[in-house]
Amino acid sequence: MIKRKKNNRQRGSHTHGWGAKKKHRGAGNRGGRGNAGSGKRGDAKKPSFWKDMSYYKSKGFVSLRKPLVKINISDLKKFEDIKIDLKERGFDKLLANGTPDKKYELIISHASKSAISKIEKAGGKILGLVEQKQKIKKEVSIKKSKVSEEESELEDTQETEILEQ
């Protein structure tokens, strides 16, 4: 004889053989686990949660990009050399605050437009700049327009071939 499983035989019985509804619920008899139950009816607990800010979950977006380490033109006076590798010294971007007093030759990956113009007006150079996204976007849009023009020319030639046949 095959015996039915107990849980199948308990279907329809809201207590499943444990007497009261709240018995054998897991953490239900004690109001949940952890900080559960501190809602509308948990007024006795609420002030303790107000003090602890780690209880409230932080909201928003956390960027995975590292912020750029910036240096101003006015801070270049610290360095005695005219040729400065700012990448090697731990800087990522040159900003335009201040005026250059020497003809600097700088190596850095990023620089503001006004910083570039100030250094060049003073007779210096900035090397190692990374292309900006705007330039790349313009190039991509130009390439797309060229491709669409070529496609339209191909369609025109195909139509003329069909008409000739």
C-alpha positions, -999 to +999 in steps of 0.1 A: +000+000+000+014+035-010+012+060+018+003+097+009+027+124+020+017+143+051+017+177+035-007+165+009-031+152+035-029+185+054-042+206+024-073+226+034-064+225+071-051+260+080-032+248+110-015+218+094-017+199+127+000+225+149-030+238+168-031+276+165-024+294+132+006+313+146+024+282+157+053+267+136+054+298+114+091+304+117+097+339+131+061+348+131+054+344+168+081+370+177+069+396+151+094+387+123+131+387+121+156+415+127+141+449+126+107+437+113+077+451+131+090+486+135+063+500+113+030+518+121+023+498+152+060+496+165+058+531+181+078+518+211+107+509+188+106+539+164+128+564+184+156+539+186+155+535+148+155+573+143+188+576+161+205+548+140+209+562+105+223+529+092+189+514+096+176+536+067+188+522+034+206+547+012+190+556-021+204+568-053+232+560-077+268+553-068+291+558-097+319+533-103+341+558-120+369+573-100+369+611-099+396+629-118+424+644-097+426+680-108+453+707-108+450+744-116+475+764-136+482+785-105+494+753-087+521+747-114+543+773-096+551+746-071+572+727-097+606+740-106+607+723-140+592+736-172+587+701-186+563+684-162+547+650-165+515+655-145+503+620-152+534+607-134+527+630-105+492+617-100+471+643-118+444+636-144+431+670-154+444+706-158+420+734-150+424+771-160+424+789-126+455+812-126+479+824-152+510+806-164+543+824-156+565+801-177+564+783-211+553+750-197+554+717-216+529+695-198+519+659-203+484+652-190+454+632-203+426+658-198+425+696-198+398+723-200+396+743-232+405+775-214+435+759-197+448+748-231+443+782-246+461+799-216+491+776-218+494+780-256+491+818-253+520+818-229+540+798-255+537+763-239+524+730-250+501+703-237+508+667-248+490+634-243+455+647-244+427+621-248+402+628-275+369+641-262+336+624-267+322+653-287+348+649-314+342+611-316+304+617-318+309+641-347+331+616-366+305+589-361+277+611-374+298+620-405+305+583-411+268+574-408+259+602-433+285+589-458+272+553-454+236+565-460+247+584-491+264+553-505+233+532-498+211+556-517+235+556-546+234+518-547+196+518-546+195+543-575+219+521-596+198+490-588+166+507-599+182+518-632+194+482-638+159+469-633+144+494-656+169+486-683+159+449-682 
